[in-house]
Amino acid sequence: MGQQLLVTVSKRRAEKRKRIPPFCEAGHTPLMPDYRRNRVPGGTFFFTVNLFDRRSNLLVARIGALCDAVRQVRARAPFHIDAWVVLPDHMHCLWTLPEGDADFPGRWRAIKTGFAKSLPVGEPRSLVMTNRGERGIWHGVLGAHDPR
């Protein structure tokens, strides 16, 4: 009985594989995605930045600390804020960098670090975060897009 079931399942899988084209024919690639940052000097960029804890209201509760961190970074590495929306657990920003400058990752790193240093330590962290010296405040991925 078990052997017959295995043969039936194997036949169904083989039939399904015939109906589904390989990745490359379906327009997909079997490789990992190749995310690239579009670093255009003097460009305008749209960002979405999330807190690690999406249930938190830290950004609006500590909006003064966030504004201070942004102000300090803009004093050292200027950029134009075209738009900025702060929600409880994430924010959306539209920046234009100066001509010849494409270092938005460095600015974000400084803003996140400045904001985190203004907060008391106490958020839950995984062992990996602790070993890396990371706070449990920010989600690790920076959503950067080139608005066209």
C-alpha positions in Angstrom: 0.0 0.0 0.0 2.7 2.4 1.0 4.8 1.6 -2.1 1.8 2.2 -4.4 1.1 5.6 -2.7 4.7 6.6 -3.2 4.5 5.8 -7.0 1.3 7.7 -7.4 2.7 10.8 -5.6 5.9 10.5 -7.7 3.8 10.4 -10.9 1.8 13.5 -9.9 5.0 15.4 -9.1 6.5 14.5 -12.5 3.3 15.6 -14.3 3.3 18.9 -12.3 6.9 19.5 -13.3 6.0 19.1 -17.0 3.3 21.8 -16.6 5.5 24.3 -14.8 8.2 25.9 -17.0 11.8 26.2 -15.6 12.6 29.4 -13.7 14.4 31.0 -16.7 11.5 30.3 -19.1 9.0 31.8 -16.6 11.1 35.0 -16.4 12.6 34.2 -13.0 16.1 33.5 -12.0 17.0 30.7 -9.5 19.8 32.8 -8.1 19.5 35.0 -5.1 18.3 38.6 -5.9 21.0 41.0 -6.7 19.9 44.1 -4.8 21.9 47.2 -5.9 21.8 50.6 -4.4 21.3 53.3 -7.0 23.9 55.8 -5.9 23.4 58.7 -8.1 25.4 61.8 -7.0 23.0 64.6 -6.3 20.0 62.3 -6.8 16.6 62.3 -5.1 15.8 59.1 -3.2 12.7 57.7 -1.4 13.3 55.7 1.8 11.2 53.6 4.0 12.8 52.9 7.4 11.1 50.5 9.9 11.5 49.9 13.6 12.4 46.3 14.5 9.3 46.1 16.7 6.5 47.0 14.3 4.1 47.3 17.3 6.1 50.1 18.8 5.3 53.8 18.8 8.8 54.9 19.5 9.2 57.2 16.5 6.3 59.4 17.5 6.9 59.0 21.3 10.5 60.2 20.8 10.1 62.5 17.9 12.3 65.2 19.5 15.2 62.7 19.7 14.7 61.8 16.0 14.6 65.4 15.0 17.8 66.1 16.9 19.6 63.1 15.3 18.5 64.4 11.8 19.6 67.9 12.6 23.1 66.8 13.8 23.6 64.7 10.6 22.5 67.5 8.3 25.0 69.8 10.0 27.8 67.4 9.1 26.5 66.0 5.8 23.8 68.3 4.3 20.9 67.0 2.3 17.6 68.5 1.3 14.4 67.1 2.9 11.8 67.1 0.2 9.2 65.2 2.4 9.3 63.2 5.6 6.4 61.3 7.2 6.9 59.8 10.6 4.4 57.1 11.7 4.6 55.2 15.0 6.6 52.3 13.7 8.1 53.5 10.4 8.9 56.5 8.4 9.0 57.6 4.7 11.4 60.2 3.5 12.2 61.9 0.2 15.7 63.4 0.1 17.8 65.2 -2.5 21.6 64.9 -1.9 24.1 67.6 -2.9 25.7 67.5 -6.3 28.6 65.0 -6.4 27.4 63.3 -3.2 25.7 59.8 -3.1 26.3 58.7 0.5 22.8 58.2 1.8 23.7 55.0 3.6 26.3 56.9 5.8 23.7 59.5 6.6 21.1 56.9 7.6 23.7 55.0 9.7 24.4 58.3 11.6 20.7 59.1 12.0 19.9 55.7 13.4 23.0 55.7 15.7 22.2 59.1 17.0 18.6 58.3 17.7 19.5 54.9 19.3 22.2 56.6 21.6 19.5 59.0 22.9 17.4 56.1 24.2 17.9 54.1 27.3 19.1 50.5 26.7 16.6 47.9 27.5 14.9 46.6 24.3 14.9 42.9 23.8 17.8 41.7 21.6 18.7 38.4 20.1 22.1 36.8 20.8 23.2 37.7 17.2 22.3 41.3 17.8 24.1 41.4 21.1 27.2 39.8 19.5 27.2 42.4 16.7 26.7 45.2 19.2 23.4 46.1 17.7 20.4 47.6 19.5 17.0 46.1 18.9 15.6 49.3 17.5 15.9 49.3 13.7 14.9 46.8 11.1 18.0 45.8 9.3 16.9 46.6 5.7 16.9 50.1 4.3 14.2 50.5 1.7 15.7 52.9 -0.8 14.1 53.7 -4.1 14.9 56.1 -6.9 11.6 58.0 -7.6 11.2 58.3 -11.3 
